[in-house]
């Protein structure tokens, strides 16, 4: 099985491997709250938008295009924000009620979109594709706000992506999302560590 995965990885296009590297760079930089993560995301998402469209993962392609726009917004937001510890005191920025309200309209929106795609397009894996797309947008918006709970979303979403991309032959990208899961756990630890650090004492005068 490992040999088969390695063979499929070697067959991955150079464009997919480039997108993979920039995507990894994004998450590592985001874990350390570095503003340059958004430039890395822009390059990666631009490449993936084209690749996924060619693979008939239309919602994923649209998602990547929206990510490019959100990366610009994230760059702008992070210029003026404080650390994640200050933005998300106590490990969360938004209440459970707020999240439930988002699910209340995102779930039916995703269902309606998936149905339309299944009827009017030749898209594959429309239900998984659409739900991961919709909730990825929510999770990415939470990253731009430095909301700690974004990482809980990514744990679930990235697990689904491993299966989705492997089933479509994007082996390098599927392996990327396995690494993503580990990096998400690292980011959670890193942001929590930042949250545990005491505020610096200001000197008098």
N, C-alpha and C positions, 0 to 999 in steps of 0.2 A: 504493500500500500504506500509506504514512504517513497519507494522508487517511482511509483506512478505519479505521485504528487510532485516529485522533483522533475520528472520528465515534462509534466504539464507546466510547471513553473518556468522551465527553460523555453517552452513554446510561447510564453507570454510575450506580447509585443514590447518593444523598447519604450513606447509611449506609456503603456500601462505601468511598467517598472518605474518610469520617471514620475508618474502621478503618485505611485506608491511611496516613493522616497520623500516627495514634498508633503504628502499626507502625514507621514510619520514625523516629519519636521514640525508640522503644525501642532500636533498633539504634544510633542515634547516641549515646544516653546510655550504652548498654552498652559501646560502643567506648571511651568515656572513663571507664568504671567508676563511673558515677553510680548510686546506689541507686534514684533515681526512675525508672529504666528499667523497673522491675517494675510500677509503677503504670500507666505508659503501655501496657505489655504487657497488663495486666489489662483495660483498656478496649477495646483493639483486639481481643483474643481473644474477649471477650464478644460483640462485634458480629459477628465472623466466625463464631462458633459457630452463630448463627441463620441467617446468609446461606448458609453451606455446607449446613446441613440442608435449607434450601429448595431448594438446587441438587442435592440427592441425593448429595452428597459426604459420606456419613455418617461415615466414618472421620476425615475432615478436621474435621468438626463436633465429634466426640468429642475429637479432638486439641486443638482450641481450648479446650474445657471443661477438659481436664486441664491445659492451659497456665495457665489462671487459678489453679488450685491450686498449680502449680509456681511461679507468679509470687509467691505468698505465701511459699512456701518460699525462693525466691531472695532476696526482701526480707529475710527473717529471717537467711539465711546471710550475705549481704553486710554485715550490721551488725557481724558478728564476724570477718570475714575480713580478711587483709592485702591488699596489692596483687596484681595478677596476676603480676607479676614474682617476688614472694615465694612465691605459691601454686604457680606453675609454673616453677621454676628450670630453665634449659636449654631452655625452649620446650615442655615437655610435663610433664604431671602423672602420667599413667598409661602403663605399658609397652605395647609392641606385643602382648605375650601377654595382657594384660588386655583389650585391645580385641578380639582374636581370640576370647577366651572370651565376650564379649558377643555377637559376631556368631554364635557357635555356637548360641545359643538364640534370638536375635532373628530370624534368617533363617527357621528353621522355624516360629516363632510367627507371623510375618507371612504365610507361605505358607498356613498352616492358616486364619488369619483371613480372608485373601483368598478362599480357596475357599468358606468358609462364607457369606461375603457374596455371592459370585457365585451360589450355589445358593438361598439363602433370602431375598435382598433384591433390590430393583431398583436397587441402587447402580451407578453408572457408574465406569469406569476403576478397577476394584477393585484390580488388582495394583499399579499406580503409586501409587494412593491409600493403600493399606495399607503398602507398604514405606516411602514417604516419612513416613507417620505414625509408624511404629515407630522409625525412625532419627532423626526429629525429636525424639522424646521423649528418646532417648539424648543427642543433641546439646544439648538444653536443660538436661538434668541436668548436663552438663559445664560449661555456662555458670554454673550456680549454684555450681559448685565452682571457678570461675575457672581451668578447665583450658584451656590454649592450643589444644590439638588440636581443640576444638570447632569452630573456624573451618574446618578442613579438611572436616569433615562438612558444614558449611553450604554450602561451595562446591559440593559435589555435589548436595545436597538442593535448594538454591535453583535450580540449573540445571534440575532435573526439574520443579520447581514452575512455572517459566515456561511450559513446554509444557502442563502439566496444567491450569492455570487459564485459559490462552488458549483451549484446546480446549473448555472449559466456558462460555466467554463472560464470564469475570471479567477483562476486559481491563485495567481499572485495577489489579487485583491482580497480574496477570501483569507489567505494567510496573513495579509496585512491586518485584517480585522481580528484575528486571533491575537496578534501582537497588540492591537488597539485595546483589547480587553485587559491585558496586563498593564498597559499605559494608563488606562482609565483608573485602575486601582491605585497606581502610583500617583496620579493626579489627585485623587481623593485624599491620599495620605499627605501629599505635599500641601494641599490647600488647608487640610486640618492642622498640619504642623504650623503653617503661617498663622492660623487662627489661635494656636496655643501660645504663640510668642507674646510676651508682655509688651505693651506700648513703650517706646523709648522715653526716658525721663528728660524733660526739657530743662536746660540749665537756667538758672535765674539770671536776670539781667540780659 
